[in-house]
Amino acid sequence: MANGVLSFPLTAFHDDGSLDPDGFRAYVAAQLATAPGAVFPACGTGEFFSLDEDEYRRVVAVTVEESAGRTPVVAGVGYGWAQAARFARIAEDAGADALLVLPHYLVAAPQDGLVAQLERIAARTRLPLIAYQRGQVAYTARSLGRVAALPNVIGLKDGHSDLDRLQRLTLAAPDGFLFFNGAATAEIQARAYATVGVPAYSSAVHAFAPEIANAFFAALRDGDAGTVDKLLRGFYVPFVELRDRVPGYAVSLVKAAARLRGRPVGPVRAPLTDPSAADLADLEAVLTTGLDLVGAAL
């Protein structure tokens, strides 16, 4: 998975909010054609929180069908462990290769509880699991050791960006345990994460501008600091500043940018809201500049 950008596809909806499986199929096929390191359907960017079980099944199944074994498919699961296990069974039946365990719903919990949550999910699926620490989920080095000892827990995605803690976790983990940078707009912190041994990252930008995401990944991999800085200054920093204007724009702006490029993804579902006209105009300007930097067009 470290050999390419990790893709988190958007889930396509019709204007009335219903699932658009045909639009999603066309969209995910286009995403897979850009050769991501892995594809993660029905996760945060894919509005997992808004999907019922039948919609989830169709999203994962379409992704597996379009991938056709060429790219690993890692489906999101979440809520409490019982519900996560239900989604895990659906993903397993649909042919997913692994699961990303999203942070549990609402409550804070002690370390023993965080470990128990993963133990219960792991006991109910044959698929490999990647834990996701973000929000109220944050593992200590000791807890990560317990989690990593579970036979089918293979990695950790980090969304806290606490590099001191993350370094302790990487040192405590067994050889071969996977780590991923899961910060919002992860490219902003990609160099910092790499310094503590975490080069792989998820890219929301890949969901609407794989040309930019892949150019950044190649520059970072090749040590081309000039191109990395150019893309950070010219595109990523302005995009993040726009993203931070309104709660939920981490998904809403991504979906709006995909629509600007003619992708059949539709609107976001409540409680997210689509961008205002003014923010949409600013988004188009930022996106146009970013695409121009890599020789692409809107």
Secondary structure, 3 states (H helix, E strand, C coil): CCCCCEECCCCCECCCCCECHHHHHHHHHHHHCCCCCEECCCCCCCCHHHCCHHHHHHHHHHHHHHHCCCCCEEEEECCCHHHHHHHHHHHHHHCCCEEEECCCCCCCCCHHHHHHHHHHHHCCCCCCEEEEECCCCCCCHHHHHHHHCCCCEEEEEECCCCHHHHHHHHHHCCCCCEEEECCCCHHHHHHHHHHCCCCCEEECHHHCCHHHHHHHHHHHHHCCHHHHHHHHHHHHHHHHHHHCCCCCHHHHHHHHHHHHCCCCCCCCCCCCCCCCHHHHHHHHHHHHHHHHHCCCCC
